[in-house]
């Protein structure tokens, strides 16, 4: 008989405080920055789902292709009884792993972790019905602010898919991977998805599609600030920018002010001035090479055990174990 429960590890005012902090610090810094997590209100999440279906945006399809071909191998190697997924969303790709582990007969518990309670609750309840023998323990948590999770039987896999690791700056990645290492016992595994370095034209196109969906997604953060902090951004006065930083090996998304302007953020009693052409960074998306993945895992106390890519070598899926 399946079971389902949901645990909230976030205070009711967590996001309000976090947004105020990030805007206060990011928009008074030079250069101005905002973390990418503020893209994802309901509209932003809808736009991102649309992005994943665009012809230019290959990462979702590439990672899914790897999972389709390797899920059984992952199940056989790990023999996992518990699967924890950070940033689970709709848990769509995870179903491939759940199916493989169910077929093997080892899986007992699935722990999806996400900041969006509505998406998490809908996906968790659906999975509890779809997998009748599975215990689903959904967790509402912001994994960038700590990793408080319920325990489950080992061995376990902690999955962090979608290339989301690349949205963290190098020092943030090091801290995050070390925290992940602290979650793992001997015999546990980390399954990590990372987008790979490739032709800059392919990379830039994935973040600057011809239909303008990514531009709308980028500008949506301004609508979030207008609504949540009583700001008066005019999205029409900002342009979407995506560029490849060859030295850092990451894509940057920015919003460029088309004119000199001042924006009021009334909830913070803050006025923010933009010069004409001034850019505000809204996302970095680091791209990796196998050696870099192995080195960053090693620095966190993990050993790269298995490495798979899609047929075109665009995306990497790695399995790591505690050292």
Phi and psi restraints in degrees (value plus and minus 20) as a CYANA .aco file:
   2 UNK   PHI     -91.7   -51.7
   2 UNK   PSI     138.0   178.0
   3 UNK   PHI    -157.0  -117.0
   3 UNK   PSI     131.3   171.3
   4 UNK   PHI    -162.7  -122.7
   4 UNK   PSI     113.9   153.9
   5 UNK   PHI    -168.1  -128.1
   5 UNK   PSI     140.4   180.4
   6 UNK   PHI    -150.0  -110.0
   6 UNK   PSI     111.6   151.6
   7 UNK   PHI    -138.0   -98.0
   7 UNK   PSI     114.1   154.1
   8 UNK   PHI    -124.2   -84.2
   8 UNK   PSI      99.2   139.2
   9 UNK   PHI    -124.5   -84.5
   9 UNK   PSI      -7.2    32.8
  10 UNK   PHI    -137.0   -97.0
  10 UNK   PSI     116.5   156.5
  11 UNK   PHI     -85.3   -45.3
  11 UNK   PSI     134.7   174.7
  12 UNK   PHI     -78.3   -38.3
  12 UNK   PSI     -51.2   -11.2
  13 UNK   PHI    -121.4   -81.4
  13 UNK   PSI      -5.0    35.0
  14 UNK   PHI     -76.2   -36.2
  14 UNK   PSI     -70.9   -30.9
  15 UNK   PHI     -91.2   -51.2
  15 UNK   PSI     -53.3   -13.3
  16 UNK   PHI     -82.0   -42.0
  16 UNK   PSI     -66.4   -26.4
  17 UNK   PHI     -85.7   -45.7
  17 UNK   PSI     -63.3   -23.3
  18 UNK   PHI     -84.5   -44.5
  18 UNK   PSI     -61.9   -21.9
  19 UNK   PHI     -83.9   -43.9
  19 UNK   PSI     -65.8   -25.8
  20 UNK   PHI     -79.2   -39.2
  20 UNK   PSI     -63.4   -23.4
  21 UNK   PHI     -82.5   -42.5
  21 UNK   PSI     -68.0   -28.0
  22 UNK   PHI     -86.1   -46.1
  22 UNK   PSI     -58.2   -18.2
  23 UNK   PHI     -92.2   -52.2
  23 UNK   PSI     -64.4   -24.4
  24 UNK   PHI     -78.0   -38.0
  24 UNK   PSI     -66.0   -26.0
  25 UNK   PHI     -98.7   -58.7
  25 UNK   PSI     -62.3   -22.3
  26 UNK   PHI     -92.0   -52.0
  26 UNK   PSI     -55.7   -15.7
  27 UNK   PHI    -111.2   -71.2
  27 UNK   PSI     -22.5    17.5
  28 UNK   PHI    -126.2   -86.2
  28 UNK   PSI     -18.9    21.1
  29 UNK   PHI    -107.3   -67.3
  29 UNK   PSI     150.2   190.2
  30 UNK   PHI    -154.8  -114.8
  30 UNK   PSI      94.5   134.5
  31 UNK   PHI     -94.7   -54.7
  31 UNK   PSI     143.3   183.3
  32 UNK   PHI     -94.0   -54.0
  32 UNK   PSI     123.1   163.1
  33 UNK   PHI    -162.6  -122.6
  33 UNK   PSI     136.2   176.2
  34 UNK   PHI    -158.5  -118.5
  34 UNK   PSI     121.9   161.9
  35 UNK   PHI     -91.8   -51.8
  35 UNK   PSI     126.6   166.6
  36 UNK   PHI     -89.2   -49.2
  36 UNK   PSI     -34.9     5.1
  37 UNK   PHI     -84.1   -44.1
  37 UNK   PSI     -38.4     1.6
  38 UNK   PHI    -101.5   -61.5
  38 UNK   PSI     -20.7    19.3
  39 UNK   PHI     -85.3   -45.3
  39 UNK   PSI     -49.2    -9.2
  40 UNK   PHI    -117.0   -77.0
  40 UNK   PSI      38.9    78.9
  41 UNK   PHI    -100.9   -60.9
  41 UNK   PSI    -189.3  -149.3
  42 UNK   PHI     -79.5   -39.5
  42 UNK   PSI     -65.9   -25.9
  43 UNK   PHI     -86.0   -46.0
  43 UNK   PSI     -62.8   -22.8
  44 UNK   PHI     -81.4   -41.4
  44 UNK   PSI     -60.5   -20.5
  45 UNK   PHI     -84.9   -44.9
  45 UNK   PSI     -59.1   -19.1
  46 UNK   PHI     -83.0   -43.0
  46 UNK   PSI     -62.6   -22.6
  47 UNK   PHI     -85.0   -45.0
  47 UNK   PSI     -59.5   -19.5
  48 UNK   PHI     -85.6   -45.6
  48 UNK   PSI     -59.6   -19.6
  49 UNK   PHI     -79.7   -39.7
  49 UNK   PSI     -57.7   -17.7
  50 UNK   PHI     -85.6   -45.6
  50 UNK   PSI     -59.8   -19.8
  51 UNK   PHI     -78.3   -38.3
  51 UNK   PSI     -62.0   -22.0
  52 UNK   PHI     -84.2   -44.2
  52 UNK   PSI     -36.6     3.4
  53 UNK   PHI    -118.4   -78.4
  53 UNK   PSI     -21.5    18.5
  54 UNK   PHI     -92.7   -52.7
  54 UNK   PSI     127.5   167.5
  55 UNK   PHI     -81.7   -41.7
  55 UNK   PSI     -52.5   -12.5
  56 UNK   PHI     -94.8   -54.8
  56 UNK   PSI     -43.4    -3.4
  57 UNK   PHI    -114.7   -74.7
  57 UNK   PSI      75.4   115.4
  58 UNK   PHI    -105.7   -65.7
  58 UNK   PSI     -44.3    -4.3
  59 UNK   PHI     -76.7   -36.7
  59 UNK   PSI     -63.0   -23.0
  60 UNK   PHI     -83.9   -43.9
  60 UNK   PSI     -65.4   -25.4
  61 UNK   PHI     -85.9   -45.9
  61 UNK   PSI     -61.2   -21.2
  62 UNK   PHI     -84.5   -44.5
  62 UNK   PSI     -65.0   -25.0
  63 UNK   PHI     -85.9   -45.9
  63 UNK   PSI     -60.9   -20.9
  64 UNK   PHI     -81.9   -41.9
  64 UNK   PSI     -59.2   -19.2
  65 UNK   PHI     -81.2   -41.2
  65 UNK   PSI     -61.3   -21.3
  66 UNK   PHI     -82.9   -42.9
  66 UNK   PSI     -65.0   -25.0
  67 UNK   PHI     -84.4   -44.4
  67 UNK   PSI     -57.2   -17.2
  68 UNK   PHI     -81.3   -41.3
  68 UNK   PSI     -58.9   -18.9
  69 UNK   PHI    -108.1   -68.1
  69 UNK   PSI     -39.2     0.8
  70 UNK   PHI    -138.4   -98.4
  70 UNK   PSI     -23.0    17.0
  71 UNK   PHI     -78.3   -38.3
  71 UNK   PSI     -62.0   -22.0
  72 UNK   PHI     -85.3   -45.3
  72 UNK   PSI     -58.4   -18.4
  73 UNK   PHI     -85.3   -45.3
  73 UNK   PSI     -60.8   -20.8
  74 UNK   PHI     -82.2   -42.2
  74 UNK   PSI     -63.7   -23.7
  75 UNK   PHI     -81.0   -41.0
  75 UNK   PSI     -64.8   -24.8
  76 UNK   PHI     -85.7   -45.7
  76 UNK   PSI     -58.4   -18.4
  77 UNK   PHI     -89.7   -49.7
  77 UNK   PSI     -63.4   -23.4
  78 UNK   PHI    -107.5   -67.5
  78 UNK   PSI     -51.3   -11.3
  79 UNK   PHI      31.1    71.1
  79 UNK   PSI      18.0    58.0
  80 UNK   PHI     -88.5   -48.5
  80 UNK   PSI     117.3   157.3
  81 UNK   PHI    -117.7   -77.7
  81 UNK   PSI     -43.2    -3.2
  82 UNK   PHI    -149.7  -109.7
  82 UNK   PSI     113.6   153.6
  83 UNK   PHI    -137.3   -97.3
  83 UNK   PSI     100.3   140.3
  84 UNK   PHI    -127.8   -87.8
  84 UNK   PSI     108.4   148.4
  85 UNK   PHI    -142.0  -102.0
  85 UNK   PSI     102.2   142.2
  86 UNK   PHI    -110.2   -70.2
  86 UNK   PSI     110.3   150.3
  87 UNK   PHI      48.4    88.4
  87 UNK   PSI      29.6    69.6
  88 UNK   PHI     -92.2   -52.2
  88 UNK   PSI     -51.0   -11.0
  89 UNK   PHI      36.3    76.3
  89 UNK   PSI    -144.5  -104.5
  90 UNK   PHI    -103.4   -63.4
  90 UNK   PSI     -24.4    15.6
  91 UNK   PHI      40.7    80.7
  91 UNK   PSI       4.5    44.5
  92 UNK   PHI     -84.2   -44.2
  92 UNK   PSI     -74.2   -34.2
  93 UNK   PHI     -85.6   -45.6
  93 UNK   PSI     -50.8   -10.8
  94 UNK   PHI     -84.4   -44.4
  94 UNK   PSI     -44.5    -4.5
  95 UNK   PHI     -77.3   -37.3
  95 UNK   PSI     -50.5   -10.5
  96 UNK   PHI     -83.6   -43.6
  96 UNK   PSI     -61.2   -21.2
  97 UNK   PHI     -91.0   -51.0
  97 UNK   PSI     -62.5   -22.5
  98 UNK   PHI     -80.1   -40.1
  98 UNK   PSI     -62.3   -22.3
  99 UNK   PHI     -82.3   -42.3
  99 UNK   PSI     -64.8   -24.8
 100 UNK   PHI     -85.6   -45.6
 100 UNK   PSI     -61.2   -21.2
 101 UNK   PHI     -91.0   -51.0
 101 UNK   PSI     -54.7   -14.7
 102 UNK   PHI     -86.6   -46.6
 102 UNK   PSI     -61.6   -21.6
 103 UNK   PHI     -81.2   -41.2
 103 UNK   PSI     -57.9   -17.9
 104 UNK   PHI     -92.0   -52.0
 104 UNK   PSI     -48.0    -8.0
 105 UNK   PHI      71.7   111.7
 105 UNK   PSI      -4.5    35.5
 106 UNK   PHI    -120.6   -80.6
 106 UNK   PSI     -49.3    -9.3
 107 UNK   PHI     -91.1   -51.1
 107 UNK   PSI     111.7   151.7
 108 UNK   PHI    -139.3   -99.3
 108 UNK   PSI     -54.6   -14.6
 109 UNK   PHI    -156.8  -116.8
 109 UNK   PSI     116.2   156.2
 110 UNK   PHI    -142.0  -102.0
 110 UNK   PSI     109.3   149.3
 111 UNK   PHI    -140.4  -100.4
 111 UNK   PSI      69.9   109.9
 112 UNK   PHI    -101.1   -61.1
 112 UNK   PSI     115.5   155.5
 113 UNK   PHI    -143.9  -103.9
 113 UNK   PSI     106.3   146.3
 114 UNK   PHI    -176.6  -136.6
 114 UNK   PSI     140.0   180.0
 115 UNK   PHI    -103.1   -63.1
 115 UNK   PSI     -41.7    -1.7
 116 UNK   PHI    -110.8   -70.8
 116 UNK   PSI      85.7   125.7
 117 UNK   PHI     -85.3   -45.3
 117 UNK   PSI     -57.9   -17.9
 118 UNK   PHI     -84.9   -44.9
 118 UNK   PSI     -66.6   -26.6
 119 UNK   PHI     -85.5   -45.5
 119 UNK   PSI     -60.5   -20.5
 120 UNK   PHI     -84.5   -44.5
 120 UNK   PSI     -64.2   -24.2
 121 UNK   PHI     -86.5   -46.5
 121 UNK   PSI     -62.0   -22.0
 122 UNK   PHI     -84.4   -44.4
 122 UNK   PSI     -65.6   -25.6
 123 UNK   PHI     -88.1   -48.1
 123 UNK   PSI     -61.0   -21.0
 124 UNK   PHI     -82.8   -42.8
 124 UNK   PSI     -64.0   -24.0
 125 UNK   PHI     -86.5   -46.5
 125 UNK   PSI     -58.6   -18.6
 126 UNK   PHI     -85.0   -45.0
 126 UNK   PSI     -60.2   -20.2
 127 UNK   PHI     -88.3   -48.3
 127 UNK   PSI     -56.2   -16.2
 128 UNK   PHI     -82.1   -42.1
 128 UNK   PSI     -52.2   -12.2
 129 UNK   PHI     -97.7   -57.7
 129 UNK   PSI     -62.0   -22.0
 130 UNK   PHI     -88.8   -48.8
 130 UNK   PSI     -52.2   -12.2
 131 UNK   PHI    -139.3   -99.3
 131 UNK   PSI      65.4   105.4
 132 UNK   PHI     -80.2   -40.2
 132 UNK   PSI     -47.1    -7.1
 133 UNK   PHI    -115.1   -75.1
 133 UNK   PSI     -14.9    25.1
 134 UNK   PHI    -115.7   -75.7
 134 UNK   PSI     114.2   154.2
 135 UNK   PHI    -108.9   -68.9
 135 UNK   PSI      97.9   137.9
 136 UNK   PHI    -126.7   -86.7
 136 UNK   PSI      95.8   135.8
 137 UNK   PHI    -133.5   -93.5
 137 UNK   PSI      70.7   110.7
 138 UNK   PHI     -96.0   -56.0
 138 UNK   PSI     122.0   162.0
 139 UNK   PHI    -150.1  -110.1
 139 UNK   PSI     100.6   140.6
 140 UNK   PHI    -107.4   -67.4
 140 UNK   PSI      89.9   129.9
 141 UNK   PHI    -177.0  -137.0
 141 UNK   PSI     132.7   172.7
 142 UNK   PHI    -122.5   -82.5
 142 UNK   PSI      80.4   120.4
 143 UNK   PHI     -88.1   -48.1
 143 UNK   PSI     -30.8     9.2
 144 UNK   PHI     -99.7   -59.7
 144 UNK   PSI     -26.1    13.9
 145 UNK   PHI    -140.0  -100.0
 145 UNK   PSI      15.0    55.0
 146 UNK   PHI      94.9   134.9
 146 UNK   PSI     137.6   177.6
 147 UNK   PHI    -144.0  -104.0
 147 UNK   PSI      48.9    88.9
 148 UNK   PHI    -105.4   -65.4
 148 UNK   PSI      95.0   135.0
 149 UNK   PHI    -155.6  -115.6
 149 UNK   PSI     129.2   169.2
 150 UNK   PHI     -89.4   -49.4
 150 UNK   PSI     132.8   172.8
 151 UNK   PHI    -104.0   -64.0
 151 UNK   PSI     134.2   174.2
 152 UNK   PHI    -162.7  -122.7
 152 UNK   PSI     146.0   186.0
 153 UNK   PHI     -85.8   -45.8
 153 UNK   PSI     122.0   162.0
 154 UNK   PHI    -113.7   -73.7
 154 UNK   PSI     146.0   186.0
 155 UNK   PHI     -92.5   -52.5
 155 UNK   PSI     136.7   176.7
 156 UNK   PHI    -146.8  -106.8
 156 UNK   PSI     135.0   175.0
 157 UNK   PHI    -129.8   -89.8
 157 UNK   PSI     111.3   151.3
 158 UNK   PHI    -122.9   -82.9
 158 UNK   PSI      97.4   137.4
 159 UNK   PHI    -124.0   -84.0
 159 UNK   PSI     111.3   151.3
 160 UNK   PHI    -153.3  -113.3
 160 UNK   PSI      74.8   114.8
 161 UNK   PHI    -126.9   -86.9
 161 UNK   PSI    -199.5  -159.5
 162 UNK   PHI      63.1   103.1
 162 UNK   PSI     -19.8    20.2
 163 UNK   PHI      55.9    95.9
 163 UNK   PSI      -7.3    32.7
 164 UNK   PHI     -83.1   -43.1
 164 UNK   PSI     -45.3    -5.3
 165 UNK   PHI     -74.4   -34.4
 165 UNK   PSI     -53.5   -13.5
 166 UNK   PHI     -87.8   -47.8
 166 UNK   PSI     -34.1     5.9
 167 UNK   PHI     -98.4   -58.4
 167 UNK   PSI     -29.1    10.9
 168 UNK   PHI    -113.0   -73.0
 168 UNK   PSI     124.2   164.2
 169 UNK   PHI     -90.8   -50.8
 169 UNK   PSI     139.6   179.6
 170 UNK   PHI     -71.6   -31.6
 170 UNK   PSI     -63.8   -23.8
 171 UNK   PHI     -88.9   -48.9
 171 UNK   PSI     -53.3   -13.3
 172 UNK   PHI     -88.8   -48.8
 172 UNK   PSI     -58.9   -18.9
 173 UNK   PHI     -81.8   -41.8
 173 UNK   PSI     -63.6   -23.6
 174 UNK   PHI     -80.6   -40.6
 174 UNK   PSI     -63.5   -23.5
 175 UNK   PHI     -86.6   -46.6
 175 UNK   PSI     -61.5   -21.5
 176 UNK   PHI     -86.5   -46.5
 176 UNK   PSI     -66.5   -26.5
 177 UNK   PHI     -83.9   -43.9
 177 UNK   PSI     -55.5   -15.5
 178 UNK   PHI     -85.0   -45.0
 178 UNK   PSI     -58.6   -18.6
 179 UNK   PHI     -85.5   -45.5
 179 UNK   PSI     -60.2   -20.2
 180 UNK   PHI     -80.8   -40.8
 180 UNK   PSI     -63.5   -23.5
 181 UNK   PHI     -77.5   -37.5
 181 UNK   PSI     -56.0   -16.0
 182 UNK   PHI     -87.9   -47.9
 182 UNK   PSI     -38.0     2.0
 183 UNK   PHI    -102.7   -62.7
 183 UNK   PSI     -37.3     2.7
 184 UNK   PHI    -117.5   -77.5
 184 UNK   PSI     114.1   154.1
 185 UNK   PHI    -117.3   -77.3
 185 UNK   PSI     145.1   185.1
 186 UNK   PHI     -74.7   -34.7
 186 UNK   PSI     112.5   152.5
 187 UNK   PHI      75.2   115.2
 187 UNK   PSI     -28.8    11.2
 188 UNK   PHI    -107.3   -67.3
 188 UNK   PSI     149.7   189.7
 189 UNK   PHI    -159.2  -119.2
 189 UNK   PSI     130.8   170.8
 190 UNK   PHI    -132.3   -92.3
 190 UNK   PSI     104.7   144.7
 191 UNK   PHI    -126.2   -86.2
 191 UNK   PSI      97.1   137.1
 192 UNK   PHI    -145.4  -105.4
 192 UNK   PSI     109.2   149.2
 193 UNK   PHI    -121.5   -81.5
 193 UNK   PSI     110.0   150.0
 194 UNK   PHI    -157.5  -117.5
 194 UNK   PSI     111.1   151.1
 195 UNK   PHI     -94.1   -54.1
 195 UNK   PSI     126.9   166.9
 196 UNK   PHI    -128.8   -88.8
 196 UNK   PSI     133.8   173.8
 197 UNK   PHI     -82.1   -42.1
 197 UNK   PSI     116.3   156.3
 198 UNK   PHI    -177.4  -137.4
 198 UNK   PSI    -190.4  -150.4
 199 UNK   PHI     -72.4   -32.4
 199 UNK   PSI     102.1   142.1
 200 UNK   PHI     -74.4   -34.4
 200 UNK   PSI     -50.9   -10.9
 201 UNK   PHI     -83.8   -43.8
 201 UNK   PSI     -59.5   -19.5
 202 UNK   PHI     -86.4   -46.4
 202 UNK   PSI     -62.0   -22.0
 203 UNK   PHI     -85.1   -45.1
 203 UNK   PSI     -68.5   -28.5
 204 UNK   PHI     -83.7   -43.7
 204 UNK   PSI     -60.4   -20.4
 205 UNK   PHI     -80.8   -40.8
 205 UNK   PSI     -54.0   -14.0
 206 UNK   PHI     -86.7   -46.7
 206 UNK   PSI     -41.9    -1.9
 207 UNK   PHI    -133.4   -93.4
 207 UNK   PSI     -11.7    28.3
 208 UNK   PHI    -170.1  -130.1
 208 UNK   PSI      45.2    85.2
 209 UNK   PHI     -89.1   -49.1
 209 UNK   PSI     135.3   175.3
 210 UNK   PHI     -88.4   -48.4
 210 UNK   PSI     -44.1    -4.1
 211 UNK   PHI     -99.9   -59.9
 211 UNK   PSI     -30.8     9.2
 212 UNK   PHI      59.7    99.7
 212 UNK   PSI      -5.8    34.2
 213 UNK   PHI     -88.3   -48.3
 213 UNK   PSI     -62.0   -22.0
 214 UNK   PHI     -86.5   -46.5
 214 UNK   PSI     -54.3   -14.3
 215 UNK   PHI     -82.1   -42.1
 215 UNK   PSI     -63.4   -23.4
 216 UNK   PHI     -84.8   -44.8
 216 UNK   PSI     -59.1   -19.1
 217 UNK   PHI     -81.9   -41.9
 217 UNK   PSI     -65.1   -25.1
 218 UNK   PHI     -83.0   -43.0
 218 UNK   PSI     -66.2   -26.2
 219 UNK   PHI     -90.1   -50.1
 219 UNK   PSI     -38.4     1.6
 220 UNK   PHI     -80.3   -40.3
 220 UNK   PSI     -46.2    -6.2
 221 UNK   PHI     -82.2   -42.2
 221 UNK   PSI     -49.8    -9.8
 222 UNK   PHI     -89.0   -49.0
 222 UNK   PSI     -57.1   -17.1
 223 UNK   PHI     -84.7   -44.7
 223 UNK   PSI     -56.7   -16.7
 224 UNK   PHI     -81.8   -41.8
 224 UNK   PSI     -65.5   -25.5
 225 UNK   PHI     -86.8   -46.8
 225 UNK   PSI     -58.8   -18.8
 226 UNK   PHI     -80.4   -40.4
 226 UNK   PSI     -64.7   -24.7
 227 UNK   PHI     -94.7   -54.7
 227 UNK   PSI     -66.5   -26.5
 228 UNK   PHI    -104.0   -64.0
 228 UNK   PSI     -47.2    -7.2
 229 UNK   PHI    -142.5  -102.5
 229 UNK   PSI      -4.9    35.1
 230 UNK   PHI      32.0    72.0
 230 UNK   PSI      27.5    67.5
 231 UNK   PHI    -112.2   -72.2
 231 UNK   PSI     149.6   189.6
 232 UNK   PHI    -147.2  -107.2
 232 UNK   PSI      22.6    62.6
 233 UNK   PHI     -81.6   -41.6
 233 UNK   PSI     118.9   158.9
 234 UNK   PHI    -126.9   -86.9
 234 UNK   PSI      82.9   122.9
 235 UNK   PHI     -76.3   -36.3
 235 UNK   PSI     -46.5    -6.5
 236 UNK   PHI     -87.0   -47.0
 236 UNK   PSI     -37.7     2.3
 237 UNK   PHI    -113.5   -73.5
 237 UNK   PSI      -7.5    32.5
 238 UNK   PHI    -151.0  -111.0
 238 UNK   PSI     123.2   163.2
 239 UNK   PHI    -131.0   -91.0
 239 UNK   PSI     123.2   163.2
 240 UNK   PHI     -96.5   -56.5
 240 UNK   PSI     113.9   153.9
 241 UNK   PHI    -150.6  -110.6
 241 UNK   PSI     112.3   152.3
 242 UNK   PHI    -149.2  -109.2
 242 UNK   PSI     108.4   148.4
 243 UNK   PHI    -162.8  -122.8
 243 UNK   PSI     136.1   176.1
 244 UNK   PHI    -119.4   -79.4
 244 UNK   PSI     104.1   144.1
 245 UNK   PHI    -118.7   -78.7
 245 UNK   PSI      82.4   122.4
 246 UNK   PHI     -87.7   -47.7
 246 UNK   PSI     -49.9    -9.9
 247 UNK   PHI     -91.0   -51.0
 247 UNK   PSI     -66.1   -26.1
 248 UNK   PHI    -103.0   -63.0
 248 UNK   PSI     -35.9     4.1
 249 UNK   PHI      35.6    75.6
 249 UNK   PSI      34.7    74.7
 250 UNK   PHI    -166.1  -126.1
 250 UNK   PSI     136.1   176.1
 251 UNK   PHI    -106.9   -66.9
 251 UNK   PSI     118.5   158.5
 252 UNK   PHI    -134.0   -94.0
 252 UNK   PSI     114.5   154.5
 253 UNK   PHI    -124.5   -84.5
 253 UNK   PSI     116.1   156.1
 254 UNK   PHI    -157.0  -117.0
 254 UNK   PSI     141.9   181.9
 255 UNK   PHI    -136.3   -96.3
 255 UNK   PSI     105.2   145.2
 256 UNK   PHI    -125.9   -85.9
 256 UNK   PSI     106.0   146.0
 257 UNK   PHI     -91.8   -51.8
 257 UNK   PSI     108.4   148.4
 258 UNK   PHI    -101.8   -61.8
 258 UNK   PSI     -30.5     9.5
 259 UNK   PHI    -175.2  -135.2
 259 UNK   PSI     147.2   187.2
 260 UNK   PHI     -88.9   -48.9
 260 UNK   PSI     111.2   151.2
 261 UNK   PHI    -179.5  -139.5
 261 UNK   PSI     136.9   176.9
 262 UNK   PHI    -138.8   -98.8
 262 UNK   PSI     116.2   156.2
 263 UNK   PHI    -136.1   -96.1
 263 UNK   PSI     112.7   152.7
 264 UNK   PHI    -116.1   -76.1
 264 UNK   PSI     111.2   151.2
 265 UNK   PHI    -136.0   -96.0
 265 UNK   PSI      70.5   110.5
 266 UNK   PHI     -85.6   -45.6
 266 UNK   PSI     -55.6   -15.6
 267 UNK   PHI     -84.3   -44.3
 267 UNK   PSI     -41.7    -1.7
 268 UNK   PHI    -126.5   -86.5
 268 UNK   PSI     -18.7    21.3
 269 UNK   PHI      31.4    71.4
 269 UNK   PSI      28.8    68.8
 270 UNK   PHI    -148.0  -108.0
 270 UNK   PSI     114.2   154.2
 271 UNK   PHI    -132.9   -92.9
 271 UNK   PSI     108.2   148.2
 272 UNK   PHI    -136.3   -96.3
 272 UNK   PSI     102.9   142.9
 273 UNK   PHI    -118.3   -78.3
 273 UNK   PSI     116.5   156.5
 274 UNK   PHI    -138.2   -98.2
 274 UNK   PSI     110.8   150.8
 275 UNK   PHI     -97.5   -57.5
 275 UNK   PSI     138.4   178.4
 276 UNK   PHI     -80.1   -40.1
 276 UNK   PSI     106.9   146.9
 277 UNK   PHI      66.4   106.4
 277 UNK   PSI     -25.3    14.7
 278 UNK   PHI     -89.5   -49.5
 278 UNK   PSI     120.9   160.9
 279 UNK   PHI    -135.0   -95.0
 279 UNK   PSI     120.6   160.6
 280 UNK   PHI    -133.0   -93.0
 280 UNK   PSI     102.7   142.7
 281 UNK   PHI     -98.8   -58.8
 281 UNK   PSI     108.4   148.4
 282 UNK   PHI    -132.8   -92.8
 282 UNK   PSI     -34.8     5.2
 283 UNK   PHI    -182.5  -142.5
 283 UNK   PSI     122.7   162.7
 284 UNK   PHI    -134.0   -94.0
 284 UNK   PSI     126.8   166.8
 285 UNK   PHI    -155.6  -115.6
 285 UNK   PSI      74.0   114.0
 286 UNK   PHI     -89.0   -49.0
 286 UNK   PSI     123.8   163.8
 287 UNK   PHI    -132.6   -92.6
 287 UNK   PSI     126.6   166.6
 288 UNK   PHI    -141.1  -101.1
 288 UNK   PSI     139.9   179.9
 289 UNK   PHI    -135.3   -95.3
 289 UNK   PSI     138.0   178.0
 290 UNK   PHI     -75.8   -35.8
 290 UNK   PSI     -61.3   -21.3
 291 UNK   PHI     -83.5   -43.5
 291 UNK   PSI     -56.7   -16.7
 292 UNK   PHI     -89.1   -49.1
 292 UNK   PSI     -61.3   -21.3
 293 UNK   PHI     -79.8   -39.8
 293 UNK   PSI     -67.8   -27.8
 294 UNK   PHI     -81.3   -41.3
 294 UNK   PSI     -61.9   -21.9
 295 UNK   PHI     -86.3   -46.3
 295 UNK   PSI     -62.7   -22.7
 296 UNK   PHI     -90.2   -50.2
 296 UNK   PSI     -56.2   -16.2
 297 UNK   PHI     -83.7   -43.7
 297 UNK   PSI     -64.7   -24.7
 298 UNK   PHI     -80.9   -40.9
 298 UNK   PSI     -61.7   -21.7
 299 UNK   PHI     -82.5   -42.5
 299 UNK   PSI     -44.6    -4.6
 300 UNK   PHI    -113.6   -73.6
 300 UNK   PSI     -17.4    22.6
 301 UNK   PHI      69.2   109.2
 301 UNK   PSI       5.1    45.1
 302 UNK   PHI    -143.1  -103.1
 302 UNK   PSI     131.5   171.5
 303 UNK   PHI    -137.2   -97.2
 303 UNK   PSI     109.1   149.1
 304 UNK   PHI     -88.3   -48.3
 304 UNK   PSI      97.8   137.8
 305 UNK   PHI    -121.5   -81.5
 305 UNK   PSI     -63.5   -23.5
 306 UNK   PHI    -155.6  -115.6
 306 UNK   PSI     128.2   168.2
 307 UNK   PHI    -160.7  -120.7
 307 UNK   PSI     105.0   145.0
 308 UNK   PHI    -150.8  -110.8
 308 UNK   PSI     129.1   169.1
 309 UNK   PHI    -151.2  -111.2
 309 UNK   PSI     147.1   187.1
 310 UNK   PHI     -93.6   -53.6
 310 UNK   PSI     153.2   193.2
 311 UNK   PHI     -82.5   -42.5
 311 UNK   PSI     -43.9    -3.9
 312 UNK   PHI    -119.0   -79.0
 312 UNK   PSI     -16.3    23.7
 313 UNK   PHI      45.7    85.7
 313 UNK   PSI      11.2    51.2
 314 UNK   PHI    -109.0   -69.0
 314 UNK   PSI     -50.5   -10.5
 315 UNK   PHI    -157.6  -117.6
 315 UNK   PSI     124.6   164.6
 316 UNK   PHI    -136.4   -96.4
 316 UNK   PSI     119.9   159.9
 317 UNK   PHI    -143.3  -103.3
 317 UNK   PSI     102.2   142.2
 318 UNK   PHI    -142.2  -102.2
 318 UNK   PSI     129.4   169.4
 319 UNK   PHI    -136.6   -96.6
 319 UNK   PSI     104.4   144.4
 320 UNK   PHI    -144.8  -104.8
 320 UNK   PSI     134.9   174.9
 321 UNK   PHI    -149.7  -109.7
 321 UNK   PSI     136.4   176.4
 322 UNK   PHI     -82.8   -42.8
 322 UNK   PSI     120.8   160.8
